[in-house]
């Protein structure tokens, strides 16, 4: 259900959907949709919002989340710290026993260093694709601060 929901949210219109609308579109129960939404929220891939005067939440892909785009380094930073704590516990252990933790710490540090650079490169590349007409200038994209997505024509 999580995969079906994520796939549907990538293509549905309007982009913000209620739990009831999602359940109807995906031929699923409201509880199954609510559970999938909770999972995707935990992963940082979707968000809920509520328009003024509405009594129900609307769910959409969270396009502002660094985590959703894969650029959030916090988990890698935590993994590196945990690996280093494990290395302290195994300080007197032979190198073979410490190898996995050493590599995990090194890999986490590598990602913490490289992901911000990759994010900058991606943003520049995305903009060049937009200028070339290969990607749409999406009025709903969070980079467009000059326009409220809810006021744009569908």
Secondary structure by P-SEA (a helix, b strand, c coil): caaaaaaaaaccccccccaaaaaaaacccaaaaaaaaaaaaaaccbbbbbcccccbbbbcccccccccccccaaaaaaaaaaaaaaaaaacccccccaaaaaaaaaaaaaaaacaaaaaaaaaaaaaaaaaacccccccccccccccccccccc
